[in-house]
Amino acid sequence: MRVQSEPKYHDHVRLLSMAFLTFVAAALTACETSPYRTAVVETRTPPSKPAPAPSSSQATVLRFSVAAIESPRDTYASYTRLFDRVGRLLDRTVQFEQRRTYREVNELLISGELDAALLCTGGYLDLQKRAPRAVEIVAVPVVAGGESYESVIVVSAASDIKDIGGLQGRRFAFTDELSFSGRLYPVRLLRDRGFDPDHFFGGITYTGSHDRSIHAVASGLVDGAAVHGGVLAELEARDPTLEQRLRVIHRSPPLGAMPVVVSTRLPPEARARLREVLLGLDRDPEAAATLKLLRFDRFAEPSPGLYASAARMLDGR
């Protein structure tokens, strides 16, 4: 976290900021039962060891992870039924591997300790830069008829903040360092507006998921947050009072939906079979019911150039 201050007040401001972040972490996790309850300020992932060659029993297990756009408890509850059905259609056991940060998931994909994952857009672009041949996309979720979503910046409805410039010196929540909607897009937006993202906010915290960031704004723990528009819409549908308590001050252009990737360490026939199963889930009655719970219409082949605009934003073009 970086806090703007005059040098003679540096120690005082730093102590206040540390106290604030401790308060945020406690408040955000008061009602969580997940093992990942602490708001993440900084995470350093140790280098992963190369995965050992799979045994005959491991060959029947598909190790799958999902980017935690919602808190781990909600992510686990939402996807266990889907993974159970996918496993039965594949005639394999799907082992759900949750991780706290997007970078941890990427490290496991690179090392071969994960077989497949539903990644966030920023996580996928990071993986493409660091290990472009480690994975291939097999499908993307279609939500409300489209393969895209928005990054939205939210503030309290009672605040006087009208645009991102009004957040200068205020408290702000990011979700994850690799989240496109929850960090990378707003950082790009600030640079395009002539601001220095490293010295813009009065204090920042990483909440670990979009729902936590939304609740942090609604509770007054932070002044603003950048979040996945789909998660905001879902939370507002569950709790209509959020619409009265929050206000969107910025929406991004459409961004490519979160891709399902599979490790290229898997045999080509295994990758092809997983693609086939995912693309046919909406035609399977049991799986179709579960897709509705996840707010997915179906899985589809990604459109050409789906992630080109996001990649250009990261490159500053």
ABEGO torsion letter per residue (X at the ends): XBBBBBAAAAAAAAAAAAAAAAAAAAAAAAABABABABBBABBBBBBBBBBBBBBAAAAABBBBBBBBABBAAAAAAAAAAAAAAAAAAAGBBBBBBBBABAAAAAAAAAAGABABBBBBAAAAAAAAAABAAABBBABBBBBGGBABBBBBBBBBAABABABAAAABGBBBBBABAABAAAAAAAAAAAAAAGBBAAAABABBBBAGBAAAAAAAAAAGABABBBBBAAAAAAAAAABAAAAAABBBABBBBBBBBBBBBBBAABBAAAAAAAAAAAAAAAABAAAAAAAAAAGBABBBBBBBGAAAAAAAAAAGX
